[in-house]
Amino acid sequence: MRSSSTSLRTRLAALCAGVAATAALIAAGGGSAHAADTPLRDLAAAKGKVIGTAVTGSKLTGTYGDLAGSQFGSLTPGNAMKWESVEPARGTFDWTEADQIVAFAQAHGQQVRGHTLVWHNQNPGWLTNGSWTSAQLATLLQDHISTEVGRYKGRIAAWDVVNEPFNEDGTYRTSLWYNGLGTDYIANALTWAHAADPAAKLYINDYNVEGVNAKSTALYNLVKSLKERGVPIDGVGLQAHLILGQVPSTLQQNIQRFADLGVDVAITELDVRMALPADSAKLAQQAADYKAVTAACVAVTRCVNLTVWGFADSDSWVEGTFPGYGAATPYDANYAPKPAYYAIAEALGGTTTTPPTGACSATYSVVNQWNTGFTGQVRIACSGAALSSWKATWAYGAGQQVTQAWNASCTQSGAAVTCTNASYNGTVPDGGSVTFGFNGTWSGGNPVPTVTLG
């Protein structure tokens, strides 16, 4: 739907507040340290499904790349294949990131879902600001589809050909394409995409169509009509940008009715956003929501793919679009699996090992103090779990200020302090510990704060 990455900004502090309330579930802090016994992609394959994630090409290294490659069976470029990305100026193409993602997928034995060819949003200014006749607009659209689909012929499993064509009431969305070409822009786009790559599966993708409602019924009627006319349409994408606790009760019924039309169904952009800060109750509800969506897909044979829209909270579009909401994905900002991750695995038939309560903790102490200054230390220790990275946060209650730190990178905003591991001490083994220290100033009092491990 939208960008799959936003700046961290205030996300870290908000997320740590949630982690404090649910350390028992997610304090395992580092990538796949407590992942399912079997990778999600293998669990999904055993059920005849493919599980995927939206990705940003530049991030496909390190822990992010390791998880994207090992846990998921398909990748969707979050932005790299949209019109403004691939043709920012007329006749000038930039395939760099799109090529990077396709190459990564091929190297990791993954499918690619192309996203998206025809949309009312994220189009280049030269296109949206132009004055085109209907014939010119049709030529531009056909050329764009033929060029992009043709470039990746044989390497893209499925395309979101048309994205978000409907309003909430089931009427057609007014857009450059609808206004200039009428409703047949959809059939034409599908036909042109099929001509460019006859083997690729072709989808119409939309949001708020997960349950049975006016919008999903309009999509149902469109797909039925296209099938009757012989237009190449292979599937529908239900985006599933959901709000905590609001999985539609008719989700499985809706998936089944599309399947009964003879098309595949994919959950294409799943995330479950919550009001921040996160806490253990919200994360438990989120896990239940992810499990319900996954189970609904598993229950319908023709639900072939379930894709999350960014797998880590640090790579989610939610906070930049819905102020006050976030923590929407199966992994936290440090790439530690959240309860939602385990819920997906369980719905796919897997077994998981959830980190035990209090497995990792952080202890703050003042080791030296003088007139207006002090030296502090934080010890991070694990028993029954392990970390591959960590973040410690606390809030000072008496105006103390950190002036220097070692063995960690520390920042302070007001009373809030955030310290993250150095490159050499992020790993805390089961039964082991690390420490970091800092100097600070105080005036009138130096009470010991409570440290949250994130």
N, C-alpha and C positions, 0 to 999 in steps of 0.2 A: 504494500500500500504506500508507505512513505519510506523515508530514509531509515536504514537499519543501524545507524550510528549517530550519536550525539556527543557533545563534549561532556566530560565528567562533572564539571561545575560543582554544584552542591550535592551531587548524588552520593559521594562517599560518606559524608556525615549522616545523611538520611538513611543510607543503607546500613551503616554501622549501628544506628539506633535500633533497627530491626534485628540485626544479628545479635545484639545484646539479649533480646527476648527469646532468641531461639538458638543460642549457642549449642544446646544439647543436640540440635539437628544438623547444624551446618558449620560447626567450628572446625571441621576437618580441612578448611581453608585452602587446599592446593589442588586445583585441577581434578584429576580423576583418582585421587588417593583412595576414595571410598565409593568408586563408581560401581555400577551393577557388575555382577560376576561375569556377565557376557555383555559386550557392547550393544548399544541400542540398535545399531544397524543390523546386527546379527539376530537379535530378538525379533525385530520387525520382519526380516527375511523369512524367519521360521514361520511367521504368520501369513506369509504371502504379501507383505506390505513393504513399503520403502519409507524410512523416516529421514527427514531432511532438515536443513537449516538455511536461512538467508545469511550471506556472508559479505564482508568487505574485503576486496582483494588484497589491499595493502597490509591487512592484519594476519594473513595466512602464514604466519611463522610462529615459532615458540609454542607456548601452551595453547594459544588460540588455534594455531594451525594443527597441533597435535590432536586436540579435541574435535575440531571440524573434520579431520581426516579419519579419525578412528571411530567416532560415535555415530556418524551420519552417513546414509547411503545416497543422498542427493544434496546438491547445493543449488540455491537460488541466488543470483546476483541481486543484492539489495537495491542498487542503483545503477550498476555498470552497464546494463543493456537498455536503459530508458533512452528515449530519443534525445533529450538534451545532453546526455552523456556521450552518445556515440556519434552525433552529428551536431555539435554546438554551433557551427556555422555551415551554411548551405554548401554541400559538396565537400566539406572538410570533416573527415572521420577520425575518431579516436577509439580504437578497439583495445587499448592497452590493458585496462582492468578486466574487461570481459574476457579477453584472451587468457589472462592470468588465472582467472577462476576456472575456465574450461580446462586449461592445462593441469591445474591442481587436481580437479575432479578426475581427469583421465589417469593421472599418476596414482590416485588413491582408489581406483575402481568404483567411482561414483557416477551417478547420473547427474545431469544438469537440467533444471527447469528454467527455461528462458522467460524473463520478466522485464518488461511487457512491451508489446508492439503498438497497441492503440489505446491511448488514455487521454483523458482531458487535462491531466496534470503533468508537470515536469517535461514539458515540451520546450524546445528552444525558442527564443524571442523572435528569430527570423521567421519561424513558422506561424506562431500565434499572432504576430503583429502584421503579417502579410495580408494583402487583399487578393484573394484567390477566387477564380470562378470554380464552379463545381467540378468542371473537367480538370482544371489545374490541380485542385485539391485531391481528386481521385488519383491522378498521376503521381503526385507527391507521395501519397500513402502507399500506393502499389510499389513504387520504386523503393521506398523505405523498407517495406516488408520483404520484398524480393532480395534486397541487398543484405539485410541483417540475417534473415533466415537462411539465405543462400550461403552466406559466409560460414555458418556453423552447421551446414547440412551434414547429417549423419552423426553429429556430436551432441545434439540437444534432444533429450528424451521427450520433452513436452514444452509447449509454449503457452503462456498466458497471452493469447492473441488479443483479446478485447478485455479491458479492465474497467470495472465499475460503470456499466452502461445505464444503470437504473437509479431513479430517486427512491426515497423510502416508501412512497405510496405505490410504487410499481410503474410509474410513468417513466418515459425515457428521459435521461439526463440531457439537458441542453449543453452542447459542447461544440467545439470547432467541427467535429466530425458529424454529429447529428444535425447541426444547423446547416452545414454545407452539403451533406450527402444524404440526409434522411436515414431511416432505419436500416437501409440496405448496406450502410457502411460495415455493419457487422458481418453479414453474409459475404460481402466482397473481401473483407480482410481475411476471413477464414479460407476462402477459395484461393486467394493469392498466397497465403502461407502454405497451404497444401501443395500448390504448384511448385513452390520453392524447395520444399522438403516433404515429399509424400510419406516418409516414415515417421515424422514427428507427430506426437499426439497434440491435438489442438483444443484449447480450453477457453471458456469465458469465465472470468474471475470477478467476484464482487464481495462486499462486506455487508454485514447485517442480513445475510441470507442463510444463516446457519439453521434456524428453526423455520417452521411453516408460518409464513406471514405474507403480506401483500407483495413485498419485494421479491421474496424467493419464489412466489407463485408466478410473478411476471417472468422471472428467469426460467422457471419450469416451462411456461407456455412458449417462450422464445426458443428454447432448446427443442421442444416438441415440434414446433413449426419448422425449424431448420432441418431437423431429421426428416420430416415429411417432404421437404423440398429437395432433399439430396445434398444439402450443403455439408461439407466436411466439418463435423463437430464431434470430438472424441470425449470431452469431459467438461465438468464444471468445477470451479474452484471456490470453496467456501473459506473466506479469509480467516475468520474466527479471531478477530481482535476483540477479546472478551473482557468483561468487568468481573471482578471477584464475586463468586456466588451466583452468577447469572448465565450459566450454561443453559441454553434453551431445552426445555423438557422434550421438545419434538425433534431434537437433533438427529437421532438415529432414524426416525420416521422420514425425515426430510432427505437424508442421504439415500435411504432406500427408494424413495419415489423417483429420484433422479436416476438411480441405478436401473430402475424398472423401465426407464425410457431407452435403455441400451447404451448409456454413456458411463464412463468412469467418473469417480468423484475424488477430489483431493482436498484435504484441509491444508490450505496453502500458506497461511501467515499467522499461525497460532501464537498468541500470547494472552496472559491473564493479568491485567493490571489491578493494583490495589492502592488505596489511599496510604500515603506514607505518614509515619514510618511503618515499616513492616513489623509484625510481631508473630509470636508462635501460632496464635489462633488464625491469623490471616494466612500464614504460610501453610498451615494445615488445610485450610479451605482451598487455597490455590492448588495444593496437591490433589485434593478431591476433584477439582475442576479439570485439571489436566488428565487425571485418570478417567473421568467420565467421557471426555472428548476422545481420548485414545480408544477406550472401550467401544464407543459408538462406531468408530472407524473399523475396528477389528471385527465387529459384528456383521458388517456388510461386505460381502465378497468384493464388490466393485469399488470400494473405498481403497484406493491403491497407494496413496501417499499421504503422510502427515508431516508437514513442515512447520517448524517453529521460526518466528520472525526475529532472528538473532537468538543465540542460545545463552548468552550471558547478559546480565543487567548492565554491564558497561558498554554493551553494543546494541542497546535498545533505543528505539525511536520514541518511546512512550513519554519519558519525562520532558522531552523537548516539545511535545505536542499537547500533553494533558498535565498542566502544572499541578503539583501536589500528588500526582500518581506516579507509580513506577514499580520496581521489583517484579517485573512482569514475566521473566524468563525462567528456564529450569536451572540455570547456574547463577551464582552471585557474581559480583564485580571482580572477584579474585579467581574466578573459574572453579569455584567449589560447587559441587552438586547440591542443590536445594531439595527439600522434600518433594517438589514437583518432578524432579528428575527421577527419583525412586518410584514415584507414582506411575510415570510413563513406563518405566521398566516393568513394573508389576502388571500393568494392563497389557503389556506385550508378552506376559508369561514368564518374565524373568524373576530371579531371586536377587535380593540386595542385602547389603550389610550397612545398616545405618550407623553412623558414629554414635557411641554411647554418650550418655549425659555427662557433661563436665569433662570430656576427654582431653580438651586443651584449655588452659587458663593463663591469665596474665596477672602478675602480682607487682604492684608499685611499692617502692620503698624510698625513703630519704636516707642516703648513706653519709651525708655530711651537710652541715648547715652553719652559716655564719651570719653576721650583721644583717645584710640585705640579700644574701645569696644562698644557694644550696646546690648540692649534687644529688640527682635522683637516678634511680635504676628501675627498669622493668624486666622481670624474668618471665619468659613464656615457656611453659612446660606442657608436655603431652603424656597421657597414659591411656592407652587403648585406642589411639588414633595417631595420625602423623600429619604434618603440614609441609607443603612445598613452597608456600608463601604466607605472609601474615601481615596484618594491619592492627595496630593497637590504638584505641582512642579513649580520651577521657576529657572531662570538663573540670577546670579549676574553680574552686569555690571562694578564693580569697585574692583574686587578681594576680596570681603568679604568672610569670612569663618565662618561657623556654628561650635561652639565648644561644645555646650551642648543643649539638647532639653528636654521638658517635655510635657506630654499629647500627644506625638506622637513619632514615631521612624523615625529619620531623617538621611539620608546619603548624602554625597556630593562628586561629581566627577568633578574636575575642577570647572567651574562656575555653574554646574547644581546641584540643590538640590531637593531631593525627600523625602517627609514626608508622612507616612501612619499612620492611626489611631491606637491608643492603643486598647487593648482588650475591654476596658470599654467605649469608646466614639466613636465607629464607626457609631452608629445610630444618624442620624440627622432627626428629624421629620419635617413634613410639617409645616412651620411656626416657626421652632426652629433653634438653632444654637449651635455650639461648637467652642471652641478656643484651640489653642496650642501655646506654646511659646518656645523661644530659646535664647541663648546668642551667640554672634559672635564677630569677630574682623573686623576692617576696617582700611584703611590707605589712606588718601587723599580724600575720598569721600564715602558716604553711601547712594546712591540713592535707592529709593523704587522700587523693581522689580514688574512685573506683574505675578500673580499666576494663574496657570492653574489647574483646578480641574478635576481629572480623576477617 
